Amino acid sequence: MPKFVLAYHTGPSFNPPADGPKHMEDWKAWMAGLGEAAVDPGLAVGPSKTVGTDGVTDGGGTNPLAGYTVIQADTIDAAIEIAATCPHIALGGTIEVAPDMELPM
């Protein structure tokens, strides 16, 4: 079954100290509900640095990465349906859904 990366981007209404405990409860329930579709629960990330030909910049740009999860689904549309139920959306965040290109490594 194809794999997809769900890349979480922080929304403007997320306040970790205030929203953290409730969000974590919602997150754990959502993750448990994914069952075998959850390949890798991933991790949350803090402030980033972006490395490019111009050097290193702080902050991850205008829509910084907040974390990721790897799921499996039959199609990208099915993966989008899964992403749409994530509690990250309710906090004003966005989720980028990208398919595994299945390149030999």
N, CA, C and O atoms as CSV, one atom per row, in Angstrom:
chain,resi,resn,atom,element,x,y,z
A,1,MET,N,N,0.858,-1.178,0.000
A,1,MET,CA,C,0.000,0.000,0.000
A,1,MET,C,C,0.901,1.238,0.000
A,1,MET,O,O,1.903,1.268,0.715
A,2,PRO,N,N,0.559,2.250,-0.787
A,2,PRO,CA,C,1.382,3.454,-0.858
A,2,PRO,C,C,1.488,4.181,0.491
A,2,PRO,O,O,0.572,4.154,1.313
A,3,LYS,N,N,2.635,4.826,0.681
A,3,LYS,CA,C,2.877,5.616,1.890
A,3,LYS,C,C,2.804,7.099,1.538
A,3,LYS,O,O,3.106,7.512,0.418
A,4,PHE,N,N,2.390,7.890,2.538
A,4,PHE,CA,C,2.288,9.338,2.376
A,4,PHE,C,C,2.854,10.021,3.609
A,4,PHE,O,O,2.679,9.544,4.730
A,5,VAL,N,N,3.530,11.138,3.396
A,5,VAL,CA,C,4.005,11.966,4.499
A,5,VAL,C,C,2.964,13.040,4.752
A,5,VAL,O,O,2.526,13.728,3.830
A,6,LEU,N,N,2.574,13.176,6.005
A,6,LEU,CA,C,1.751,14.302,6.426
A,6,LEU,C,C,2.706,15.276,7.094
A,6,LEU,O,O,3.234,14.987,8.167
A,7,ALA,N,N,2.931,16.413,6.480
A,7,ALA,CA,C,3.829,17.439,7.024
A,7,ALA,C,C,2.966,18.523,7.654
A,7,ALA,O,O,2.205,19.211,6.973
A,8,TYR,N,N,3.100,18.660,8.967
A,8,TYR,CA,C,2.283,19.621,9.708
A,8,TYR,C,C,2.963,20.981,9.703
A,8,TYR,O,O,4.160,21.104,9.962
A,9,HIS,N,N,2.168,21.993,9.400
A,9,HIS,CA,C,2.667,23.362,9.438
A,9,HIS,C,C,1.849,24.109,10.488
A,9,HIS,O,O,0.625,23.994,10.542
A,10,THR,N,N,2.550,24.874,11.318
A,10,THR,CA,C,1.913,25.546,12.440
A,10,THR,C,C,0.989,26.645,11.969
A,10,THR,O,O,1.337,27.448,11.103
A,11,GLY,N,N,-0.199,26.667,12.555
A,11,GLY,CA,C,-1.178,27.698,12.247
A,11,GLY,C,C,-1.067,28.847,13.229
A,11,GLY,O,O,-0.397,28.723,14.254
A,12,PRO,N,N,-1.705,29.952,12.934
A,12,PRO,CA,C,-1.581,31.152,13.763
A,12,PRO,C,C,-2.244,31.044,15.134
A,12,PRO,O,O,-1.940,31.844,16.019
A,13,SER,N,N,-3.143,30.074,15.336
A,13,SER,CA,C,-3.865,30.036,16.607
A,13,SER,C,C,-3.310,29.024,17.604
A,13,SER,O,O,-3.932,28.786,18.639
A,14,PHE,N,N,-2.157,28.425,17.321
A,14,PHE,CA,C,-1.611,27.430,18.235
A,14,PHE,C,C,-0.706,28.080,19.278
A,14,PHE,O,O,0.251,28.776,18.940
A,15,ASN,N,N,-1.023,27.842,20.552
A,15,ASN,CA,C,-0.237,28.348,21.670
A,15,ASN,C,C,0.171,27.128,22.506
A,15,ASN,O,O,-0.618,26.660,23.326
A,16,PRO,N,N,1.400,26.602,22.311
A,16,PRO,CA,C,1.786,25.349,22.972
A,16,PRO,C,C,1.513,25.269,24.476
A,16,PRO,O,O,0.967,24.257,24.914
A,17,PRO,N,N,1.852,26.257,25.284
A,17,PRO,CA,C,1.576,26.088,26.718
A,17,PRO,C,C,0.081,25.966,27.032
A,17,PRO,O,O,-0.310,25.165,27.881
A,18,ALA,N,N,-0.749,26.755,26.354
A,18,ALA,CA,C,-2.183,26.733,26.644
A,18,ALA,C,C,-2.890,25.582,25.931
A,18,ALA,O,O,-3.742,24.918,26.522
A,19,ASP,N,N,-2.545,25.342,24.672
A,19,ASP,CA,C,-3.233,24.344,23.868
A,19,ASP,C,C,-2.628,22.948,23.974
A,19,ASP,O,O,-3.255,21.965,23.580
A,20,GLY,N,N,-1.430,22.862,24.495
A,20,GLY,CA,C,-0.683,21.616,24.499
A,20,GLY,C,C,-1.378,20.402,25.102
A,20,GLY,O,O,-1.522,19.396,24.409
A,21,PRO,N,N,-1.819,20.447,26.371
A,21,PRO,CA,C,-2.416,19.252,26.981
A,21,PRO,C,C,-3.660,18.736,26.258
A,21,PRO,O,O,-3.779,17.534,26.021
A,22,LYS,N,N,-4.580,19.621,25.909
A,22,LYS,CA,C,-5.799,19.200,25.203
A,22,LYS,C,C,-5.457,18.681,23.818
A,22,LYS,O,O,-6.006,17.675,23.367
A,23,HIS,N,N,-4.542,19.376,23.144
A,23,HIS,CA,C,-4.129,18.939,21.814
A,23,HIS,C,C,-3.494,17.555,21.884
A,23,HIS,O,O,-3.741,16.727,21.008
A,24,MET,N,N,-2.690,17.289,22.893
A,24,MET,CA,C,-2.035,15.986,23.015
A,24,MET,C,C,-3.064,14.880,23.241
A,24,MET,O,O,-2.918,13.788,22.692
A,25,GLU,N,N,-4.090,15.138,24.029
A,25,GLU,CA,C,-5.163,14.149,24.219
A,25,GLU,C,C,-5.860,13.864,22.889
A,25,GLU,O,O,-6.082,12.707,22.531
A,26,ASP,N,N,-6.198,14.920,22.168
A,26,ASP,CA,C,-6.862,14.770,20.872
A,26,ASP,C,C,-5.951,14.042,19.886
A,26,ASP,O,O,-6.397,13.183,19.126
A,27,TRP,N,N,-4.680,14.398,19.913
A,27,TRP,CA,C,-3.691,13.790,19.010
A,27,TRP,C,C,-3.578,12.283,19.267
A,27,TRP,O,O,-3.600,11.488,18.327
A,28,LYS,N,N,-3.458,11.899,20.530
A,28,LYS,CA,C,-3.324,10.481,20.860
A,28,LYS,C,C,-4.560,9.695,20.432
A,28,LYS,O,O,-4.436,8.579,19.928
A,29,ALA,N,N,-5.741,10.257,20.626
A,29,ALA,CA,C,-6.977,9.591,20.210
A,29,ALA,C,C,-7.023,9.461,18.687
A,29,ALA,O,O,-7.411,8.415,18.167
A,30,TRP,N,N,-6.630,10.509,17.976
A,30,TRP,CA,C,-6.617,10.468,16.514
A,30,TRP,C,C,-5.625,9.423,16.025
A,30,TRP,O,O,-5.939,8.629,15.138
A,31,MET,N,N,-4.436,9.425,16.599
A,31,MET,CA,C,-3.399,8.480,16.190
A,31,MET,C,C,-3.855,7.039,16.446
A,31,MET,O,O,-3.649,6.169,15.600
A,32,ALA,N,N,-4.469,6.781,17.600
A,32,ALA,CA,C,-4.965,5.440,17.915
A,32,ALA,C,C,-6.035,5.022,16.902
A,32,ALA,O,O,-6.112,3.852,16.526
A,33,GLY,N,N,-6.850,5.964,16.469
A,33,GLY,CA,C,-7.898,5.680,15.504
A,33,GLY,C,C,-7.386,5.346,14.111
A,33,GLY,O,O,-8.114,4.768,13.304
A,34,LEU,N,N,-6.145,5.704,13.824
A,34,LEU,CA,C,-5.575,5.401,12.511
A,34,LEU,C,C,-5.263,3.917,12.356
A,34,LEU,O,O,-5.218,3.400,11.240
A,35,GLY,N,N,-5.048,3.234,13.479
A,35,GLY,CA,C,-4.745,1.809,13.416
A,35,GLY,C,C,-3.527,1.525,12.568
A,35,GLY,O,O,-2.493,2.177,12.715
A,36,GLU,N,N,-3.647,0.543,11.672
A,36,GLU,CA,C,-2.517,0.126,10.838
A,36,GLU,C,C,-2.155,1.136,9.758
A,36,GLU,O,O,-1.111,1.003,9.119
A,37,ALA,N,N,-2.993,2.140,9.542
A,37,ALA,CA,C,-2.662,3.176,8.555
A,37,ALA,C,C,-1.472,4.012,9.018
A,37,ALA,O,O,-0.774,4.602,8.193
A,38,ALA,N,N,-1.229,4.072,10.340
A,38,ALA,CA,C,-0.093,4.831,10.869
A,38,ALA,C,C,1.171,3.987,10.757
A,38,ALA,O,O,1.345,3.013,11.489
A,39,VAL,N,N,2.044,4.366,9.843
A,39,VAL,CA,C,3.311,3.657,9.637
A,39,VAL,C,C,4.362,4.174,10.609
A,39,VAL,O,O,5.103,3.392,11.205
A,40,ASP,N,N,4.424,5.495,10.766
A,40,ASP,CA,C,5.384,6.157,11.657
A,40,ASP,C,C,4.672,7.366,12.247
A,40,ASP,O,O,4.313,8.284,11.511
A,41,PRO,N,N,4.457,7.384,13.587
A,41,PRO,CA,C,3.759,8.531,14.166
A,41,PRO,C,C,4.524,9.835,14.010
A,41,PRO,O,O,3.951,10.912,14.167
A,42,GLY,N,N,5.808,9.750,13.703
A,42,GLY,CA,C,6.600,10.935,13.469
A,42,GLY,C,C,6.984,11.648,14.740
A,42,GLY,O,O,7.163,11.035,15.792
A,43,LEU,N,N,7.107,12.958,14.624
A,43,LEU,CA,C,7.489,13.772,15.770
A,43,LEU,C,C,7.146,15.224,15.526
A,43,LEU,O,O,6.987,15.671,14.390
A,44,ALA,N,N,7.039,15.938,16.613
A,44,ALA,CA,C,6.859,17.392,16.550
A,44,ALA,C,C,8.241,18.024,16.515
A,44,ALA,O,O,9.190,17.484,17.084
A,45,VAL,N,N,8.356,19.153,15.855
A,45,VAL,CA,C,9.651,19.817,15.760
A,45,VAL,C,C,9.571,21.249,16.270
A,45,VAL,O,O,8.511,21.874,16.251
A,46,GLY,N,N,10.701,21.750,16.722
A,46,GLY,CA,C,10.803,23.121,17.211
A,46,GLY,C,C,11.279,24.054,16.112
A,46,GLY,O,O,11.287,23.685,14.938
A,47,PRO,N,N,11.677,25.260,16.490
A,47,PRO,CA,C,12.137,26.246,15.510
A,47,PRO,C,C,13.268,25.687,14.653
A,47,PRO,O,O,14.192,25.049,15.157
A,48,SER,N,N,13.178,25.936,13.362
A,48,SER,CA,C,14.127,25.341,12.424
A,48,SER,C,C,15.108,26.355,11.852
A,48,SER,O,O,14.989,27.563,12.057
A,49,LYS,N,N,16.060,25.824,11.142
A,49,LYS,CA,C,17.011,26.599,10.353
A,49,LYS,C,C,16.907,26.073,8.931
A,49,LYS,O,O,16.772,24.867,8.724
A,50,THR,N,N,16.968,26.957,7.958
A,50,THR,CA,C,16.894,26.568,6.557
A,50,THR,C,C,18.263,26.774,5.928
A,50,THR,O,O,18.829,27.865,5.996
A,51,VAL,N,N,18.790,25.722,5.316
A,51,VAL,CA,C,20.112,25.747,4.695
A,51,VAL,C,C,19.936,25.834,3.185
A,51,VAL,O,O,19.220,25.027,2.593
A,52,GLY,N,N,20.579,26.800,2.569
A,52,GLY,CA,C,20.500,26.974,1.121
A,52,GLY,C,C,21.783,27.537,0.570
A,52,GLY,O,O,22.756,27.706,1.305
A,53,THR,N,N,21.799,27.827,-0.702
A,53,THR,CA,C,23.006,28.356,-1.339
A,53,THR,C,C,23.388,29.733,-0.794
A,53,THR,O,O,24.543,30.149,-0.896
A,54,ASP,N,N,22.407,30.441,-0.211
A,54,ASP,CA,C,22.670,31.766,0.362
A,54,ASP,C,C,23.107,31.696,1.818
A,54,ASP,O,O,23.324,32.730,2.449
A,55,GLY,N,N,23.239,30.488,2.357
A,55,GLY,CA,C,23.620,30.342,3.759
A,55,GLY,C,C,22.487,29.755,4.574
A,55,GLY,O,O,21.694,28.959,4.072
A,56,VAL,N,N,22.415,30.154,5.836
A,56,VAL,CA,C,21.443,29.604,6.782
A,56,VAL,C,C,20.536,30.726,7.285
A,56,VAL,O,O,21.004,31.797,7.673
A,57,THR,N,N,19.222,30.457,7.269
A,57,THR,CA,C,18.264,31.418,7.812
A,57,THR,C,C,17.462,30.745,8.926
A,57,THR,O,O,17.338,29.520,8.967
A,58,ASP,N,N,16.932,31.548,9.810
A,58,ASP,CA,C,16.164,31.043,10.946
A,58,ASP,C,C,14.676,31.013,10.648
A,58,ASP,O,O,14.175,31.785,9.830
A,59,GLY,N,N,13.974,30.107,11.327
A,59,GLY,CA,C,12.534,30.172,11.405
A,59,GLY,C,C,11.708,29.356,10.437
A,59,GLY,O,O,10.501,29.239,10.651
A,60,GLY,N,N,12.267,28.787,9.396
A,60,GLY,CA,C,11.487,27.947,8.505
A,60,GLY,C,C,10.580,28.675,7.535
A,60,GLY,O,O,9.730,28.040,6.910
A,61,GLY,N,N,10.723,29.969,7.384
A,61,GLY,CA,C,9.917,30.697,6.413
A,61,GLY,C,C,8.553,31.114,6.946
A,61,GLY,O,O,8.345,31.191,8.157
A,62,THR,N,N,7.632,31.382,6.036
A,62,THR,CA,C,6.326,31.917,6.419
A,62,THR,C,C,5.357,30.861,6.946
A,62,THR,O,O,4.367,31.209,7.591
A,63,ASN,N,N,5.617,29.590,6.689
A,63,ASN,CA,C,4.734,28.512,7.136
A,63,ASN,C,C,5.597,27.360,7.643
A,63,ASN,O,O,5.697,26.326,6.983
A,64,PRO,N,N,6.225,27.531,8.816
A,64,PRO,CA,C,7.230,26.573,9.262
A,64,PRO,C,C,6.671,25.182,9.570
A,64,PRO,O,O,5.512,25.016,9.952
A,65,LEU,N,N,7.527,24.216,9.390
A,65,LEU,CA,C,7.206,22.827,9.702
A,65,LEU,C,C,7.014,22.679,11.200
A,65,LEU,O,O,7.797,23.206,11.990
A,66,ALA,N,N,5.957,21.951,11.594
A,66,ALA,CA,C,5.687,21.700,13.007
A,66,ALA,C,C,5.882,20.227,13.359
A,66,ALA,O,O,5.980,19.880,14.536
A,67,GLY,N,N,5.940,19.361,12.349
A,67,GLY,CA,C,6.135,17.936,12.585
A,67,GLY,C,C,5.706,17.133,11.380
A,67,GLY,O,O,5.358,17.686,10.337
A,68,TYR,N,N,5.736,15.802,11.538
A,68,TYR,CA,C,5.335,14.936,10.432
A,68,TYR,C,C,4.807,13.607,10.962
A,68,TYR,O,O,5.054,13.242,12.111
A,69,THR,N,N,4.080,12.893,10.114
A,69,THR,CA,C,3.614,11.532,10.336
A,69,THR,C,C,3.679,10.822,8.991
A,69,THR,O,O,3.476,11.449,7.952
A,70,VAL,N,N,3.959,9.526,8.999
A,70,VAL,CA,C,3.899,8.732,7.779
A,70,VAL,C,C,2.719,7.769,7.910
A,70,VAL,O,O,2.603,7.030,8.888
A,71,ILE,N,N,1.841,7.797,6.890
A,71,ILE,CA,C,0.685,6.909,6.877
A,71,ILE,C,C,0.700,6.087,5.598
A,71,ILE,O,O,1.465,6.363,4.675
A,72,GLN,N,N,-0.155,5.077,5.559
A,72,GLN,CA,C,-0.387,4.376,4.303
A,72,GLN,C,C,-1.864,4.478,3.963
A,72,GLN,O,O,-2.728,4.428,4.839
A,73,ALA,N,N,-2.135,4.622,2.676
A,73,ALA,CA,C,-3.499,4.745,2.189
A,73,ALA,C,C,-3.515,4.277,0.741
A,73,ALA,O,O,-2.473,4.233,0.087
A,74,ASP,N,N,-4.692,3.930,0.244
A,74,ASP,CA,C,-4.801,3.434,-1.127
A,74,ASP,C,C,-4.468,4.497,-2.163
A,74,ASP,O,O,-3.872,4.194,-3.196
A,75,THR,N,N,-4.852,5.747,-1.890
A,75,THR,CA,C,-4.659,6.834,-2.848
A,75,THR,C,C,-4.345,8.124,-2.094
A,75,THR,O,O,-4.504,8.195,-0.875
A,76,ILE,N,N,-3.904,9.129,-2.822
A,76,ILE,CA,C,-3.664,10.415,-2.179
A,76,ILE,C,C,-4.976,11.009,-1.669
A,76,ILE,O,O,-4.986,11.696,-0.648
A,77,ASP,N,N,-6.073,10.755,-2.363
A,77,ASP,CA,C,-7.364,11.257,-1.886
A,77,ASP,C,C,-7.737,10.623,-0.551
A,77,ASP,O,O,-8.295,11.292,0.319
A,78,ALA,N,N,-7.434,9.334,-0.383
A,78,ALA,CA,C,-7.688,8.665,0.896
A,78,ALA,C,C,-6.784,9.231,1.982
A,78,ALA,O,O,-7.207,9.382,3.128
A,79,ALA,N,N,-5.532,9.548,1.625
A,79,ALA,CA,C,-4.601,10.154,2.585
A,79,ALA,C,C,-5.085,11.542,2.998
A,79,ALA,O,O,-4.960,11.923,4.161
A,80,ILE,N,N,-5.637,12.294,2.051
A,80,ILE,CA,C,-6.176,13.624,2.342
A,80,ILE,C,C,-7.364,13.513,3.294
A,80,ILE,O,O,-7.512,14.332,4.202
A,81,GLU,N,N,-8.202,12.515,3.092
A,81,GLU,CA,C,-9.333,12.301,3.999
A,81,GLU,C,C,-8.854,12.027,5.423
A,81,GLU,O,O,-9.448,12.511,6.386
A,82,ILE,N,N,-7.791,11.259,5.549
A,82,ILE,CA,C,-7.214,10.989,6.871
A,82,ILE,C,C,-6.677,12.287,7.472
A,82,ILE,O,O,-6.946,12.597,8.633
A,83,ALA,N,N,-5.916,13.043,6.678
A,83,ALA,CA,C,-5.324,14.294,7.165
A,83,ALA,C,C,-6.399,15.275,7.615
A,83,ALA,O,O,-6.209,15.996,8.595
A,84,ALA,N,N,-7.512,15.308,6.918
A,84,ALA,CA,C,-8.576,16.259,7.224
A,84,ALA,C,C,-9.196,16.033,8.600
A,84,ALA,O,O,-9.832,16.935,9.146
A,85,THR,N,N,-9.019,14.836,9.166
A,85,THR,CA,C,-9.582,14.539,10.489
A,85,THR,C,C,-8.595,14.800,11.621
A,85,THR,O,O,-8.927,14.601,12.789
A,86,CYS,N,N,-7.405,15.235,11.292
A,86,CYS,CA,C,-6.367,15.456,12.301
A,86,CYS,C,C,-6.679,16.685,13.161
A,86,CYS,O,O,-7.108,17.711,12.635
A,87,PRO,N,N,-6.468,16.589,14.474
A,87,PRO,CA,C,-6.733,17.736,15.342
A,87,PRO,C,C,-5.851,18.954,15.063
A,87,PRO,O,O,-6.166,20.057,15.510
A,88,HIS,N,N,-4.773,18.771,14.346
A,88,HIS,CA,C,-3.906,19.902,13.988
A,88,HIS,C,C,-4.683,20.947,13.176
A,88,HIS,O,O,-4.428,22.145,13.295
A,89,ILE,N,N,-5.614,20.492,12.364
A,89,ILE,CA,C,-6.430,21.390,11.537
A,89,ILE,C,C,-7.289,22.310,12.413
A,89,ILE,O,O,-7.442,23.496,12.121
A,90,ALA,N,N,-7.840,21.750,13.480
A,90,ALA,CA,C,-8.725,22.533,14.364
A,90,ALA,C,C,-7.986,23.677,15.046
A,90,ALA,O,O,-8.610,24.650,15.471
A,91,LEU,N,N,-6.671,23.571,15.155
A,91,LEU,CA,C,-5.881,24.630,15.782
A,91,LEU,C,C,-5.422,25.685,14.779
A,91,LEU,O,O,-4.649,26.578,15.125
A,92,GLY,N,N,-5.894,25.584,13.551
A,92,GLY,CA,C,-5.512,26.558,12.541
A,92,GLY,C,C,-4.300,26.164,11.743
A,92,GLY,O,O,-3.821,26.941,10.918
A,93,GLY,N,N,-3.783,24.946,11.976
A,93,GLY,CA,C,-2.630,24.475,11.224
A,93,GLY,C,C,-3.037,23.940,9.866
A,93,GLY,O,O,-4.223,23.786,9.573
A,94,THR,N,N,-2.055,23.662,9.054
A,94,THR,CA,C,-2.283,23.037,7.755
A,94,THR,C,C,-1.468,21.755,7.689
A,94,THR,O,O,-0.495,21.583,8.424
A,95,ILE,N,N,-1.875,20.863,6.805
A,95,ILE,CA,C,-1.158,19.609,6.616
A,95,ILE,C,C,-0.888,19.429,5.133
A,95,ILE,O,O,-1.807,19.400,4.315
A,96,GLU,N,N,0.366,19.310,4.809
A,96,GLU,CA,C,0.802,19.029,3.447
A,96,GLU,C,C,0.836,17.511,3.301
A,96,GLU,O,O,1.422,16.830,4.143
A,97,VAL,N,N,0.222,16.969,2.256
A,97,VAL,CA,C,0.181,15.531,2.015
A,97,VAL,C,C,1.020,15.238,0.776
A,97,VAL,O,O,0.767,15.795,-0.292
A,98,ALA,N,N,2.022,14.362,0.916
A,98,ALA,CA,C,2.901,14.052,-0.200
A,98,ALA,C,C,3.134,12.552,-0.287
A,98,ALA,O,O,3.371,11.900,0.730
A,99,PRO,N,N,3.068,11.990,-1.517
A,99,PRO,CA,C,3.278,10.558,-1.674
A,99,PRO,C,C,4.757,10.179,-1.631
A,99,PRO,O,O,5.629,10.957,-2.017
A,100,ASP,N,N,5.008,8.981,-1.157
A,100,ASP,CA,C,6.338,8.383,-1.240
A,100,ASP,C,C,6.614,8.109,-2.726
A,100,ASP,O,O,5.789,7.495,-3.403
A,101,MET,N,N,7.739,8.548,-3.222
A,101,MET,CA,C,8.059,8.332,-4.619
A,101,MET,C,C,8.598,6.920,-4.871
A,101,MET,O,O,8.838,6.533,-6.015
A,102,GLU,N,N,8.784,6.163,-3.797
A,102,GLU,CA,C,9.229,4.773,-3.875
A,102,GLU,C,C,10.488,4.607,-4.724
A,102,GLU,O,O,10.576,3.696,-5.547
A,103,LEU,N,N,11.456,5.491,-4.516
A,103,LEU,CA,C,12.733,5.394,-5.218
A,103,LEU,C,C,13.629,4.372,-4.523
A,103,LEU,O,O,13.664,4.323,-3.293
A,104,PRO,N,N,14.339,3.570,-5.275
A,104,PRO,CA,C,15.260,2.629,-4.632
A,104,PRO,C,C,16.404,3.398,-3.977
A,104,PRO,O,O,16.987,4.295,-4.586
A,105,MET,N,N,16.711,3.055,-2.775
A,105,MET,CA,C,17.799,3.744,-2.053
A,105,MET,C,C,18.928,2.786,-1.778
A,105,MET,O,O,19.934,3.171,-1.182
